[in-house]
Amino acid sequence: MEFNRINAAITVSGQITPDEVHTLADQGFTVLIDNRPDQEIEPELSSEVMANAAEEAGLAFHYLPVVPGMLTQDLLIRTVVDQHREPFVREGLDLVGGDL
């Protein structure tokens, strides 16, 4: 799993699996934001499965499905960043563009 730190508050990566969620917790992340729409993913990687994995790992979970180019810093801040420290955004690399 490769990470890309966008800024002090946001880190993103490509697709992760439920098994990798515990790795995020072990590395100090406290929040998992899943922004990949469920209709784009296999059932074993759905937001429900990822939410369960996040809960088991002790991470807060937010499902914020967006399409490429729609994820802006303002949207993230208004939705979850203000509530949590160090969120991890699943599938964020192709979505954030130059907005963050």
C-alpha positions as CSV (number, residue, x, y, z in Angstrom):
1,M,0.0,0.0,0.0
2,E,1.5,3.3,-1.1
3,F,0.5,6.6,0.6
4,N,0.5,10.1,-0.8
5,R,0.4,12.8,1.9
6,I,-1.6,15.7,0.4
7,N,-1.1,18.0,3.4
8,A,-0.8,17.7,7.2
9,A,-4.5,16.6,7.4
10,I,-5.0,14.3,4.4
11,T,-3.3,11.2,3.2
12,V,-4.6,9.2,0.2
13,S,-3.8,6.0,-1.6
14,G,-5.1,3.7,-4.3
15,Q,-7.5,0.9,-3.6
16,I,-7.1,-0.8,-0.3
17,T,-8.6,-4.1,1.0
18,P,-10.3,-4.7,4.3
19,D,-7.2,-6.6,5.5
20,E,-5.1,-3.4,5.0
21,V,-7.4,-1.3,7.2
22,H,-5.6,-2.6,10.4
23,T,-2.3,-1.4,8.9
24,L,-3.8,2.1,8.7
25,A,-4.7,1.9,12.4
26,D,-1.2,0.6,13.3
27,Q,0.3,3.5,11.5
28,G,-1.7,6.0,13.5
29,F,-4.5,6.9,11.3
30,T,-7.9,7.4,13.0
31,V,-10.3,8.0,10.1
32,L,-11.0,6.2,6.9
33,I,-12.9,8.1,4.2
34,D,-14.2,5.9,1.4
35,N,-15.0,8.0,-1.6
36,R,-15.3,5.2,-4.3
37,P,-18.9,4.7,-5.3
38,D,-20.1,1.2,-4.5
39,Q,-21.3,0.7,-8.1
40,E,-17.6,0.9,-9.2
41,I,-16.3,-1.8,-6.9
42,E,-16.6,-5.5,-6.2
43,P,-18.9,-6.4,-3.3
44,E,-16.0,-7.6,-1.2
45,L,-14.6,-4.0,-1.2
46,S,-18.0,-2.2,-0.8
47,S,-18.4,0.7,1.7
48,E,-20.3,-1.7,4.0
49,V,-17.4,-4.1,4.1
50,M,-14.9,-1.3,4.6
51,A,-17.0,0.3,7.3
52,N,-17.0,-3.1,9.2
53,A,-13.2,-3.4,8.8
54,A,-12.7,0.2,10.0
55,E,-14.9,-0.4,13.1
56,E,-12.9,-3.6,13.9
57,A,-9.7,-1.6,13.6
58,G,-10.9,1.2,15.7
59,L,-11.1,3.8,12.9
60,A,-13.9,6.3,12.3
61,F,-15.4,5.7,8.9
62,H,-17.1,8.0,6.4
63,Y,-18.6,7.0,3.1
64,L,-18.3,10.0,0.8
65,P,-18.8,8.7,-2.8
66,V,-17.6,11.2,-5.4
67,V,-16.6,11.1,-9.0
68,P,-13.1,12.1,-10.2
69,G,-12.4,15.8,-9.9
70,M,-15.3,16.4,-7.5
71,L,-13.4,15.9,-4.2
72,T,-12.3,19.4,-3.1
73,Q,-10.6,20.6,0.0
74,D,-13.8,22.5,1.0
75,L,-15.9,19.4,0.7
76,L,-13.5,17.4,2.8
77,I,-13.2,20.1,5.5
78,R,-16.9,20.6,5.7
79,T,-17.6,16.9,5.8
80,V,-15.0,15.2,8.0
81,V,-11.6,16.8,8.4
82,D,-12.8,19.3,11.0
83,Q,-14.0,16.4,13.1
84,H,-10.9,14.2,12.9
85,R,-7.2,14.2,12.9
86,E,-5.2,12.6,10.1
87,P,-7.9,11.1,7.9
88,F,-7.0,8.5,5.3
89,V,-8.8,8.8,2.0
90,R,-9.3,5.5,0.1
91,E,-9.0,6.0,-3.7
92,G,-8.1,9.7,-3.2
93,L,-5.3,10.0,-5.7
94,D,-7.4,10.2,-8.8
95,L,-10.0,12.5,-7.1
96,V,-8.1,15.3,-5.4
97,G,-6.5,16.8,-8.5
98,G,-4.8,20.2,-7.6
99,D,-7.5,21.2,-5.2
100,L,-5.8,20.2,-1.9
